Amino acid sequence: MAGKKIRLERLLANLGYGSRKLVHIAIKSGMVKIGGEVVLDPTQQFAPEDLKNAMFDGEPLDPISPL
């Protein structure tokens, strides 16, 4: 079953990468890649499983624990 899609800035903020405002700025600055592609739209929606190959500031994202 696919997870519910939520805004990228909210997903990253919930994972502890900063406040939504700081994460928003980081995304707009090109610090987030998903599947090798730079994402510049903080409001773009993703399901948590879409972030398996995501990077934040050059580092892989922490694993997302299931709810």
N, C-alpha and C positions, 0 to 999 in steps of 0.2 A: 504494500500500500504506500502510495506517495504521500510525503508530508505536505502540510499546508504551506503555501508560499507566503512569505512576508518580506517587507522591504529590507534590502541589504544593510542599510545603516542600523536598523533595529536588530537584525540578526547579530551583527558584529558587536553592537553595544551590549546585547544580552550575553554574549560570550566573554565580555570583560575587556574588550579592546579599547574602551574609553566611553565617554558619554556619547549620546547620539550626535551632539553638535561636533565633537572632536572627530568622531568616526566619519561624519558627513564631510568634513574638511579633508580628511585623509583620502577618502574615495575621490573627491573632486581633484585632488593633487596627483592622482594616478598611483597611489600606493597599494591598490588592491587589484589582484589578477585572479580570474576564475577560468580554469581550463586554458591557461596561457594567454588569455586576452585581458587587457587592462579594462576595468570597468570604471566609468566616470560618472555614472548616474546613481546616486545614493538611493533613489526611490525605486530602482529596478527590483523586481521581486524574484526571489529564489526560494526553493524548498531546501531545508537543511542538507538533504542528501546531494544537492547540487554543488555543495562546497567541499567535496572530497578532494579536489585538486586546486583549492584556493590558496592564495598567498597574501599575506598582509605585511607590507614593508620588507618583502624579500624572504619572509619566513613562512613555512606552512602553518595553516590555522591549527589551533588545538582541536583534538577530536571532539565531535559533538556527541554528547551522551543522549541516549534515547530517553524519552519522557516516560 
